[in-house]
Amino acid sequence: MTLTNPTRGTLVTSGLGVFALAGFLVLAPSAAPVGAEELPEYARAFHGGDYEGAKALAVNRLKDHPNDVQARLLLGRAEAAMGRFDAAYAEFSKALRLAPDDPDVLYYVGMTAGALAQQEFGRLLAEAPGSGRAHQLQGDSLEAQGKKEEAKAEYEAALEADPASAEVLVALGDLARSDFAVSKANVAEARDFYTRALRLAPRDYGALYGLGVSEATAGEHAKALEPLRGAVEEEPDSPTAHLALGISLLETGEVSAAVVELETAARLEPRLRQAYFHLARAYNTLGRPEDMERAVARFRELVREEQEANAALIGAPNPSQ
């Protein structure tokens, strides 16, 4: 089913449509695979298109063998093939508890969760099209498509409907921050959105990180330190938060502290070339020439690999040759 907004056309495809497009071929009737005679009876029924029969046989199998992951998976697939996504998700979740690293289980859990989420989004847009969440959802969709102005309008409508939404304020801040290179006026705008978000949600990572980066972009590195430290506290495994904090510490003269943050960023994301660039600066300031040379070498290596990858992508001559 497709939902349509009378002023903006087609908006979203419901869960059944998304599932049909993305994964229904996996679940639809198909010829039995090679070696089907060796498959369990419930699997033969499934591949023959007898989903009710496959379900009954799988349920019977699971009575005696409740930890049979393949039977549980086929039961979930049979439910999904019949459009019973809630029941399918329940079975896939049980399979996930038994086999948390099984790629097939992970695939079907993710696929079904996505279908259920889309169904709920469809209901939201159908039943409460003027709600803050509905406008936020449409804003997220438009932003993902690169339609920034339209996304901003939807986020502003969401904020008008729900002025206490820190999530929407962060989304507006992120939109403004994405245009920092275009206009410095966006820096002040982003600051305002993030500051308002933090009044509502003082420990929100997105608002803390966004405000810190905004201050740093404006050259106010001393002001950036507090929100960036907060961001690192909230998400200590974020390489970008450690990187941003390290840069601001370096710019304010706290070089040893900067090294700790930049080394952490590089450890968390070994291909984060900006971390090595600023580490080289910090090591040079501290009089550590060997460490500086290693950081410079790693930075150059990553730049070269990036250039080679880009050249291969467009079929251009390798710039390093």
Secondary structure, DSSP 4 states (H G I P E B T S, - for coil): -EEEETTTEEEEE-HHHHHHHHHHHHHS--PPPTTGGGS-HHHHHHHTT-HHHHHHHHHHHHHH-TT-HHHHHHHHHHHHHTT-HHHHHHHHHHHHHH-TT-HHHHHHHHHHHHHHHHHHHHHHHHH-TTSHHHHHHHHHHHHHTT-HHHHHHHHHHHHHH-TT-HHHHHHHHHHHHTTTTT-THHHHHHHHHHHHHHHH-TT-HHHHHHHHHHHHHTT-HHHHHHHHHHHHHH-TT-HHHHHHHHHHHHHTT-HHHHHHHHHHHHHH-TT-HHHHHHHHHHHHHTT-HHHHHHHHHHHHHHHHHHHHHHHHHHTPPPTT-
